[in-house]
Amino acid sequence: MNDRPAPTPQPDALPERDSIAAPRASDAGDPTGLTPRMPNRPRRAIWMVALLALIALGAILAAYPRIERFYLRQAGAEDAATLRLATEVLRGALERTQALPALIADRPILPQLLAEPDNEGIVPFANELLRQSALSLDVSDIYVLDTEGRTVAASNYRTEHSFVGANFSYRPYFVDAMGAGLGRFHALGTQSGQRGYFFASPVIEDTQVIGVVVVKLRIDGFEEAWAQSGSTLIVRDVNNVIFMSDREEWRFRRTAPIQDWVMSQIARTRQYPVSMLTRLEMETAPLDPDVGFGLEVARIGRESFVSQTSLIAAASWRVSILTPTGPAVQRAWTAVLLLSLVVIMVALVLATVLARRARLVERLSAERSLATLLEARVAERTTELKTEVEERRATEARLRKTQAELVQAGKLAALGQMSAALSHEFNQPLAAVKSYAENARTFLDRGRMEDAQRNIERISGLADRMASISKHLRNFARRPGEKTGPVPLGPVIDDALELMAPRLRGVDIRYTPPETEIWVRGGRVRLQQVVVNLLGNALDAMAEVEAPQIDIALRGGASPEIAVRDIGPGLSEEALAQAFDPFFTTKEPGQGLGLGLSISFNIIGDFGGRLWAENHPDGGAIFRVTLESATPEAQEHAAQ
């Protein structure tokens, strides 16, 4: 793009045809090309979106009670399983304990104990027997009463709260066992101060009731288990007195008024401490008024709960679980806030879209006036870009031609360096050919056909050797093509070594061909040129070394690598930094132009690879070439 300022558009420069569709001035009778009502429509739509958003927010707030009830029902449903489990555990414990007094009353020692309550031989044995039974049956206490209600033996005879000698005739379970045959009662223990459920059964001898066996089941363990829950469980009796709860401050509190005669009965049976029967203000209301039963909302002081109740008929207990409403209310408010945020965000998005549309409509006129000017500038710039592209292509072609000439010059320079050795390579076989030819003629004259034939075979072998050398020189000297393709590295290294054989005499070449061929993307002749340049560079670096050595290593994989190492003095920091710069050389003047490594660097770059140098830790320099891996294809696809 040029830097010239764009001319200010004039009203008379409006195009007849625009890239953005808009009504024409001639169609609407508007000289500006736009009707004045267009910007007002999006604004009215924005006000409508705002009104709809306010209506939606009001509807969400109005629906909050329903949302809250939904989450309260969900909280109650989550604790329904806990209530069922607690009820079944209590019911199971009571049913299991109910049968124990009758079983214990059948023991033969009890009639003897009740007949001789002061017998010092029977009483200790009975006490210990009852203690062992209480331990094995996992109950709190087992004790035996005579017909007057006095305790003659008890499992807690060793404790400081021993029941032995205490009179429990005032307890309903004693009266019921003496009369009806089975007594049951829940109360706070007057001796131990521990709450429990009492089961009583008569001791019968010859159809006469001679005493009563009482089994007490403690309930503290159930409350400890309930305390692990996030909800509160309470057990109320028929008088609405909370007998069990994992909240200690609620125990023995009443949730409803108690009549005077009931209070007198509680005092007479010493079921609860009358002084503790204070009122616990508890207000309940159905969670779903239309249903009329099921979940309730209970408010106790400042706390609010979702309440649900199940019954234990045998004990006349109501087991209730109180789930705090706080988490459910919080989730309800979270849902309301999320819905409100969604409404607000949708409204904002719609308002933003409409506002942008309004601004877009207002800018259409200005955009139409600039359209023609922009098209003209684009056309102008397109022409300039075409010219630049053509110039770049011409420059690139010249660069490629120059590079090819440099590569060819490098090859000819390498051939010049090898000329003396190549002359020796050709002169020796030619002299041998002449000698073998003269000997063969002599052998033919003498009739020694076999000796003549052997000399002719030797002449043929020497001719093949000179033809091979000539072929490598011809391939090395010819100009390479431009195409690239799959090339095997092994033959490239072999051709370079054979081509450099005259200069490599006396050099220890350490090279192990790979077991499997390594294929790379490149051109065979140009890769051979790179390897020849690296070998020549290594030879020049070891000009002063008595026993020169060159290590050549090939590595396959995703990025195949060629490594050529010499044992010369290595490269200085300056040489490492400028090794591949054109015309940089460490040789004496007249010994080289400094283009070999630069040409090799560009050749490898054309193949998508990388060429770099480093000093080996054990001395000398090492040049590494990494190339792109390739898959073997047809031979004609490999670039030459």
C-alpha positions in Angstrom: 0.0 0.0 0.0 1.3 3.5 -0.8 1.5 6.2 1.8 -0.4 8.9 -0.1 -3.4 10.3 1.9 -6.8 9.3 0.6 -8.7 12.2 -1.0 -11.8 13.5 0.8 -14.9 12.0 -0.8 -17.2 14.5 -2.4 -21.0 14.2 -2.4 -21.0 14.1 -6.2 -18.6 11.1 -6.2 -21.2 8.7 -5.0 -21.2 5.6 -7.2 -24.3 4.4 -9.0 -23.7 0.8 -7.9 -22.5 -0.2 -4.4 -21.1 -3.3 -2.9 -23.5 -2.9 0.1 -27.1 -3.1 -0.7 -29.1 0.1 0.2 -32.1 1.9 -1.1 -31.5 4.4 -3.8 -32.3 8.0 -3.5 -34.5 7.9 -6.6 -36.6 5.1 -5.1 -37.4 6.8 -1.8 -37.2 10.4 -2.8 -34.4 11.0 -0.3 -31.4 12.9 -1.6 -29.1 11.2 0.9 -30.0 7.8 -0.3 -31.4 6.6 3.1 -34.8 7.0 4.6 -34.8 8.9 8.0 -36.8 6.1 9.7 -34.1 3.4 9.4 -32.0 4.4 12.5 -35.1 4.7 14.7 -36.3 1.2 14.2 -33.4 -0.5 16.0 -33.7 2.1 18.8 -37.4 1.1 19.3 -36.3 -2.5 19.2 -33.8 -1.9 22.0 -36.5 -0.3 24.2 -38.7 -3.3 23.5 -35.9 -5.7 24.6 -35.4 -3.8 27.8 -39.1 -4.0 28.5 -39.2 -7.7 27.9 -36.2 -8.2 30.1 -37.9 -6.3 33.0 -41.0 -8.5 32.5 -38.9 -11.6 32.5 -37.1 -10.6 35.7 -40.5 -9.8 37.4 -41.8 -13.3 36.4 -38.7 -14.9 37.9 -39.1 -13.1 41.2 -42.8 -14.0 41.2 -41.9 -17.7 40.7 -39.4 -17.6 43.6 -41.8 -19.3 46.1 -42.3 -22.2 43.7 -38.6 -22.5 43.1 -38.0 -22.5 46.8 -40.6 -25.2 47.4 -39.0 -27.3 44.7 -35.6 -27.2 46.4 -37.2 -27.7 49.9 -38.9 -30.8 48.5 -35.7 -32.0 47.1 -33.9 -31.5 50.5 -36.6 -33.5 52.2 -36.4 -36.3 49.6 -32.7 -36.5 50.2 -33.2 -37.0 54.0 -36.1 -39.4 53.6 -33.8 -42.4 53.5 -32.1 -41.2 56.7 -35.4 -41.0 58.4 -36.4 -44.5 57.3 -33.0 -45.9 58.4 -33.3 -44.3 61.8 -36.8 -45.5 62.3 -36.0 -49.1 61.3 -33.0 -49.2 63.6 -35.0 -48.0 66.6 -37.9 -50.3 65.8 -35.5 -53.3 65.4 -33.8 -52.5 68.7 -37.1 -52.4 70.5 -38.4 -55.5 68.9 -35.2 -57.4 69.7 -35.2 -56.3 73.3 -38.9 -56.9 73.9 -38.5 -60.7 74.0 -35.6 -60.7 76.4 -37.4 -60.3 79.8 -39.7 -63.3 79.2 -36.6 -65.5 78.2 -34.7 -64.4 81.3 -37.7 -64.9 83.6 -37.7 -68.7 82.7 -34.3 -69.2 84.4 -34.7 -71.6 87.3 -32.6 -69.5 89.7 -35.0 -66.6 89.7 -37.8 -68.4 91.7 -35.2 -69.5 94.3 -33.9 -65.9 94.4 -37.4 -64.5 95.0 -38.2 -67.1 97.6 -35.0 -66.4 99.5 -34.0 -62.8 98.7 -31.6 -62.7 101.7 -29.8 -65.9 100.8 -26.1 -64.9 100.7 -25.3 -67.9 98.4 -28.0 -67.2 95.8 -28.0 -63.4 95.6 -24.3 -62.9 94.5 -24.7 -65.6 91.9 -27.9 -64.1 90.5 -26.3 -60.6 90.4 -23.3 -61.9 88.4 -25.6 -64.0 86.1 -27.6 -60.9 85.3 -24.4 -58.8 84.7 -23.1 -61.4 82.3 -26.4 -61.5 80.5 -26.6 -57.7 80.1 -23.1 -57.7 78.6 -23.8 -60.5 76.2 -27.2 -59.1 75.2 -25.9 -55.6 74.8 -28.5 -53.9 77.0 -28.0 -51.3 79.7 -29.4 -53.1 82.8 -31.3 -56.2 83.8 -32.8 -56.4 87.3 -35.4 -58.5 89.2 -38.2 -57.0 91.4 -40.3 -58.8 94.0 -44.1 -58.4 94.2 -43.6 -55.2 96.2 -41.4 -53.6 93.5 -38.2 -53.9 95.5 -35.1 -54.8 93.5 -33.6 -58.1 94.8 -30.9 -58.5 92.1 -29.4 -56.3 89.4 -26.8 -56.4 86.7 -25.3 -53.1 87.9 -24.8 -54.3 91.5 -21.1 -53.3 91.2 -21.7 -49.7 90.3 -22.4 -46.7 92.5 -25.9 -46.4 91.0 -26.8 -50.0 91.8 -30.5 -50.8 91.6 -30.3 -53.4 94.4 -32.7 -52.4 97.2 -34.4 -49.7 95.2 -38.2 -49.8 94.9 -39.8 -49.3 91.4 -43.4 -50.0 92.2 -44.4 -46.6 90.9 -43.2 -47.4 87.4 -46.0 -48.4 84.9 -43.9 -51.2 83.5 -44.0 -52.9 87.0 -47.7 -52.5 87.3 -48.4 -53.8 83.8 -46.1 -56.8 84.2 -47.8 -57.8 87.4 -51.2 -57.5 85.9 -51.2 -57.8 82.1 -48.0 -59.9 81.7 -45.9 -57.5 79.7 -44.8 -54.0 80.7 -43.1 -51.3 78.6 -42.2 -47.8 79.4 -39.7 -45.1 78.4 -38.4 -42.7 81.0 -35.4 -41.0 82.6 -33.7 -43.4 85.1 -34.2 -42.2 88.7 -31.2 -44.1 89.9 -28.7 -43.8 87.0 -30.0 -40.5 85.5 -29.8 -42.2 82.0 -32.7 -42.3 79.6 -33.9 -45.7 78.5 -36.7 -47.9 77.3 -37.9 -50.5 79.9 -39.4 -53.9 79.1 -40.8 -56.0 82.0 -42.1 -59.6 82.2 -43.4 -61.6 85.2 -41.7 -64.5 86.9 -44.3 -67.2 87.3 -44.2 -70.2 89.6 -47.2 -72.5 89.8 -49.3 -70.0 88.0 -48.5 -67.4 90.5 -46.6 -64.1 89.7 -43.8 -64.0 92.2 -41.7 -61.2 90.7 -40.8 -59.2 87.7 -37.7 -59.2 85.3 -36.9 -55.8 83.8 -34.6 -55.1 80.8 -33.5 -51.5 80.2 -32.3 -50.4 76.7 -30.2 -47.3 76.6 -30.7 -44.9 73.7 -27.6 -42.7 73.9 -25.9 -44.7 71.1 -28.6 -43.9 68.6 -28.2 -40.1 69.2 -24.5 -40.3 68.7 -25.1 -41.9 65.3 -27.7 -39.2 64.4 -25.2 -36.5 65.3 -23.1 -37.5 62.3 -25.9 -36.3 60.0 -26.3 -32.8 58.8 -30.0 -32.9 59.8 -31.6 -33.1 63.3 -33.7 -36.1 64.5 -36.2 -36.0 67.3 -38.4 -38.6 68.9 -41.6 -37.4 70.6 -44.1 -39.4 72.7 -47.9 -39.1 72.8 -47.6 -36.0 75.0 -45.4 -34.2 72.5 -42.4 -34.4 74.8 -39.0 -34.7 73.0 -37.6 -37.9 74.5 -34.6 -38.3 72.1 -32.7 -35.8 70.0 -29.1 -35.3 68.8 -29.5 -31.7 70.2 -29.1 -32.0 73.9 -30.8 -28.6 74.6 -34.1 -29.9 73.1 -34.4 -33.0 75.3 -37.5 -33.2 77.6 -38.8 -30.0 75.9 -42.5 -30.2 74.9 -43.7 -28.9 71.5 -47.4 -28.5 72.5 -49.3 -27.7 75.7 -49.7 -30.6 78.3 -52.9 -30.9 80.3 -52.7 -30.8 84.1 -53.7 -34.5 84.7 -51.0 -35.6 82.2 -48.5 -33.5 84.0 -49.6 -35.1 87.3 -49.2 -38.6 85.8 -45.7 -37.8 84.6 -44.8 -36.6 88.1 -46.3 -39.7 89.8 -44.5 -42.1 87.5 -41.3 -40.0 87.5 -41.1 -40.4 83.8 -39.4 -37.0 83.2 -38.2 -34.2 85.4 -41.2 -31.9 85.6 -38.9 -28.8 85.9 -37.4 -29.6 82.4 -40.7 -29.8 80.6 -40.5 -26.3 79.2 -42.1 -25.2 76.0 -40.1 -25.4 72.7 -41.8 -23.0 70.4 -42.3 -25.0 67.2 -44.6 -23.8 64.5 -45.3 -26.1 61.5 -47.1 -25.6 58.3 -47.5 -27.9 55.2 -44.9 -27.4 52.6 -47.6 -27.9 49.9 -50.8 -26.5 51.2 -52.8 -28.1 48.3 -51.6 -31.6 49.3 -52.3 -31.3 53.0 -49.9 -34.0 54.2 -46.3 -35.0 53.8 -43.5 -32.5 54.2 -43.9 -29.6 56.6 -41.9 -26.4 57.2 -41.1 -26.2 60.9 -39.8 -23.0 62.6 -38.1 -23.4 65.9 -36.8 -20.0 67.2 -34.8 -18.4 64.4 -34.2 -21.7 62.6 -36.3 -23.2 59.9 -36.5 -26.8 58.8 -38.2 -29.2 56.4 -39.9 -31.7 58.7 -41.1 -35.2 57.9 -42.3 -37.8 60.4 -42.7 -41.6 60.7 -44.3 -43.7 63.5 -43.2 -46.5 65.8 -46.6 -47.7 66.9 -45.5 -50.1 69.6 -43.6 -47.4 71.5 -46.1 -44.6 70.6 -43.3 -42.6 69.2 -43.1 -40.1 66.4 -39.7 -39.9 64.8 -39.1 -36.7 62.9 -36.1 -35.5 60.8 -35.6 -31.8 60.6 -33.6 -30.7 57.5 -32.2 -27.1 57.6 -33.8 -25.0 54.9 -30.7 -22.8 54.6 -29.0 -24.8 51.9 -32.2 -25.2 49.9 -33.1 -21.5 50.1 -29.5 -20.7 49.1 -29.8 -22.9 46.0 -33.2 -21.4 45.2 -31.7 -17.9 45.3 -28.8 -19.1 43.2 -31.2 -20.5 40.6 -33.1 -17.2 40.6 -29.9 -15.2 40.2 -28.6 -17.4 37.4 -31.9 -17.1 35.6 -31.8 -13.4 36.1 -28.2 -13.2 34.8 -29.2 -15.2 31.7 -32.1 -12.9 31.0 -29.9 -9.8 31.5 -27.1 -11.3 29.3 -29.5 -12.2 26.6 -31.0 -8.7 26.7 -27.5 -7.1 26.6 -26.6 -9.3 23.6 -29.7 -8.4 21.8 -29.3 -4.7 22.7 -25.7 -4.8 21.5 -26.6 -6.4 18.2 -29.4 -3.9 17.6 -27.1 -1.0 18.5 -24.5 -2.2 16.2 -27.1 -2.6 13.5 -28.2 1.0 14.1 -24.6 2.2 13.8 -24.1 0.1 10.7 -27.2 1.6 9.1 -25.9 5.1 9.9 -22.6 4.3 8.3 -23.9 2.9 5.1 -24.0 6.3 3.3 -20.4 7.1 4.1 -19.3 3.6 3.1 -21.1 3.9 -0.3 -19.3 7.2 -0.9 -15.9 5.6 -0.2 -16.6 2.4 -2.2 -15.6 3.8 -5.6 -12.5 5.5 -4.2 -11.4 2.2 -2.5 -12.0 0.2 -5.7 -9.8 2.7 -7.6 -7.0 2.5 -5.0 -7.3 -1.3 -5.0 -6.9 -1.4 -8.8 -4.0 0.9 -8.6 -2.3 -1.1 -5.9 -3.0 -4.4 -7.7 -1.2 -3.1 -10.7 1.8 -2.1 -8.5 1.8 -5.5 -6.8 1.8 -7.3 -10.2 4.8 -5.2 -11.2 6.5 -6.1 -7.9 5.7 -9.8 -8.3 7.2 -9.8 -11.8 10.3 -8.0 -10.6 10.7 -10.5 -7.7 10.3 -13.4 -10.0 12.9 -12.0 -12.3 15.2 -11.4 -9.3 14.6 -14.9 -8.0 15.4 -16.4 -11.4 18.7 -14.4 -11.6 19.5 -15.6 -8.1 18.9 -19.2 -8.9 21.0 -18.9 -12.1 23.8 -17.3 -10.1 23.6 -20.0 -7.5 23.7 -22.7 -10.1 26.8 -21.0 -11.7 28.4 -20.8 -8.3 27.7 -24.5 -7.7 29.2 -25.3 -11.1 32.2 -23.1 -10.3 32.7 -24.9 -7.0 32.6 -28.2 -8.9 35.2 -27.1 -11.4 37.3 -25.7 -8.6 37.1 -29.1 -6.8 38.0 -30.8 -10.1 41.0 -28.5 -10.4 42.2 -29.4 -6.9 41.9 -33.1 -7.8 43.5 -32.7 -11.3 47.0 -33.9 -10.2 45.7 -36.9 -8.4 43.3 -37.7 -11.3 46.2 -37.5 -13.8 48.0 -40.1 -11.7 44.9 -42.2 -11.6 44.7 -42.2 -15.4 48.5 -42.5 -16.1 49.0 -45.6 -14.1 46.3 -47.7 -15.8 47.3 -46.4 -19.2 51.0 -47.5 -18.6 49.7 -50.9 -17.3 47.5 -51.2 -20.4 50.4 -50.6 -22.7 52.6 -53.1 -20.9 49.9 -55.8 -20.8 49.2 -55.2 -24.6 52.9 -55.6 -25.5 53.1 -58.8 -23.4 49.9 -60.1 -24.9 51.4 -59.7 -28.4 54.6 -61.5 -27.3 52.5 -64.3 -25.9 50.5 -64.6 -29.1 53.7 -64.8 -31.1 54.9 -67.6 -28.9 51.5 -69.4 -28.9 50.9 -68.8 -25.2 47.2 -68.2 -25.6 46.2 -68.5 -21.9 48.8 -65.9 -20.8 47.7 -63.6 -23.6 44.0 -64.1 -22.5 44.8 -63.1 -18.9 46.6 -60.0 -20.0 43.6 -59.0 -22.2 41.3 -59.5 -19.1 43.6 -57.3 -17.1 43.4 -54.6 -19.8 39.6 -54.9 -19.8 39.5 -54.4 -15.9 41.7 -51.3 -16.2 39.5 -49.9 -18.9 36.5 -50.4 -16.7 38.2 -48.7 -13.8 39.0 -45.6 -16.0 35.4 -45.6 -17.3 34.1 -45.6 -13.7 36.3 -42.7 -12.8 35.3 -40.8 -16.0 31.6 -41.5 -15.2 31.8 -40.0 -11.8 33.7 -37.0 -13.1 31.1 -36.5 -15.8 28.2 -36.8 -13.3 29.9 -34.5 -10.9 30.7 -31.9 -13.5 27.3 -31.7 -15.2 24.7 -29.1 -14.1 22.0 -30.5 -11.8 18.3 -30.4 -12.4 15.9 -28.3 -10.3 13.5 -31.1 -9.2 13.8 -32.9 -5.8 12.5 -36.3 -4.7 13.4 -39.4 -2.7 17.2 -40.0 -2.7 19.1 -42.8 -1.0 21.9 -41.5 1.2 24.1 -44.6 0.9 24.9 -44.3 -2.8 25.4 -40.5 -2.4 28.2 -41.2 0.2 29.7 -44.0 -1.9 29.8 -41.8 -5.1 31.4 -38.9 -3.1 34.1 -41.2 -1.6 34.9 -42.8 -5.0 35.1 -39.3 -6.5 37.4 -38.1 -3.8 39.4 -41.3 -3.7 42.6 -39.7 -5.2 42.6 -36.9 -2.5 41.7 -39.4 0.3 44.8 -41.6 -0.2 46.5 -41.9 3.2 43.4 -40.7 5.1 41.8 -43.1 7.6 38.1 -43.1 6.5 35.8 -44.4 9.2 32.5 -45.1 7.7 30.0 -47.9 8.2 27.1 -48.0 5.7 23.7 -48.3 7.3 22.1 -51.8 7.3 18.9 -50.4 5.8 18.8 -47.7 3.2 18.0 -44.1 4.4 15.9 -42.1 2.0 15.7 -38.3 2.1 14.1 -35.5 0.0 16.7 -33.8 -2.2 18.7 -34.0 -5.4 21.4 -36.7 -5.8 24.0 -34.7 -7.6 23.6 -31.6 -5.4 23.8 -33.8 -2.2 26.9 -35.4 -3.7 28.3 -31.9 -4.2 27.6 -31.1 -0.5 29.4 -34.3 0.7 32.3 -33.6 -1.6 32.6 -30.0 -0.2 32.5 -31.3 3.4 35.2 -34.0 2.7 37.3 -31.3 1.0 36.8 -29.0 3.9 37.9 -31.7 6.3 41.0 -32.5 4.2 42.0 -28.8 4.2 41.5 -28.6 8.0 43.9 -31.6 8.5 46.7 -30.3 6.2 49.2 -30.2 9.1 48.0 -33.5 10.7 50.4 -36.5 10.3 47.7 -39.2 10.4 44.5 -37.6 9.1 41.2 -39.3 9.9 37.6 -38.6 8.8 34.5 -40.0 10.5 31.3 -40.3 8.5 28.1 -41.2 10.3 24.5 -41.7 8.9 21.4 -41.6 11.1 17.9 -42.3 10.0 14.6 -41.5 11.7 12.2 -38.6 11.2 15.1 -36.2 10.5 18.0 -38.2 8.8 21.4 -36.8 9.5 24.9 -36.8 7.9 27.8 -36.1 10.2 31.4 -35.5 8.9 34.1 -35.0 11.5 37.8 -34.3 11.2 40.6 -34.3 13.8 42.0 -31.0 12.9 42.5 -28.0 15.2 38.7 -27.2 15.2 36.9 -23.9 14.5 37.4 -20.6 16.4 34.3 -18.7 17.6 34.7 -16.3 14.7 34.8 -19.2 12.2 31.8 -20.9 13.8 29.8 -17.6 13.5 30.8 -17.0 9.8 31.5 -20.5 8.5 28.6 -20.3 6.0 29.0 -16.7 4.9 30.0 -16.2 1.3 33.7 -15.5 0.6 34.7 -16.2 4.3 37.7 -18.6 4.4 40.5 -19.5 6.8 42.8 -20.6 4.0 45.8 -18.7 2.7 45.1 -16.2 -0.1 44.8 -18.0 -3.5 43.8 -21.3 -1.8 40.0 -20.8 -2.1 37.2 -18.4 -2.6 35.2 -19.3 0.6 32.1 -20.3 -1.4 32.0 -24.1 -0.8 30.2 -24.1 2.6 28.0 -21.2 1.6 26.9 -23.0 -1.5 26.3 -26.2 0.5 24.3 -24.3 3.1 22.0 -22.9 0.4 21.6 -26.3 -1.3 20.6 -27.9 2.0 18.2 -25.0 2.7 16.6 -25.6 -0.7 15.9 -29.2 0.4 14.2 -28.0 3.6 17.1 -29.2 5.7 19.8 -27.6 7.9 23.6 -27.5 7.9 25.6 -26.4 10.9 29.0 -26.8 12.4 30.4 -27.4 16.0 33.6 -28.4 17.7 33.8 -32.0 18.8 34.5 -32.6 22.5 37.5 -34.8 21.6 38.9 -32.3 19.2 38.3 -31.4 15.6 35.2 -30.0 13.9 32.0 -31.8 13.0 29.6 -30.7 10.3 26.0 -32.0 10.5 23.4 -32.1 7.8 19.7 -32.8 8.7 17.2 -33.5 5.9 13.6 -34.3 5.5 12.7 -38.0 5.6 11.2 -39.5 2.4 9.6 -42.7 1.2 11.2 -44.7 -1.6 9.4 -44.2 -4.9 10.0 -44.9 -8.6 13.6 -44.1 -9.6 12.5 -41.5 -12.1 10.9 -39.5 -9.3 14.2 -38.9 -7.6 15.6 -35.5 -8.4 19.0 -35.4 -10.0 
